[in-house]
């Protein structure tokens, strides 16, 4: 895994968040929002360990949960109300058999053009990511 500084992660958080806020939401916007949240949570991890680079953390970032936003939130002792819910997406080969999508796989679902439909919609996930974004903003600026 490549090492990144707290400044680089903070910049990625801001840039991805800004791009995700454009109107007419698409999977690309949601994907950028997802990555903005991931970067922001990693900034908070760095801040909590008083480190300025990811390769100086006490453990590898993968051990914090990788792309799983819920695992990152848990590691940061964030309020449980911020956690995302797993969902399902259509199975292209067999529309009658949906595919389960875990929180750590939302980025793949959106990157490859999938969409959530049950039990939560893409817009529901997006709204929850926006709530997490507000929490991240407070924690980074604290």
Buried (B, 14 or more C-beta within 10 A) or exposed (E): EEEBBBEBBBBBBBBBBEBBBEEEBEBBBBBBBBBBBBBBBBBBBBBEEEBBBBEEBEEEBEEBBBBBBBBBBBBBEBEEEBBBEBBBBBEEEEEEEBBEBBBBBBBEBBBEEBBBEEEBEBEBBBEBBBEBBEBBBEBBEE
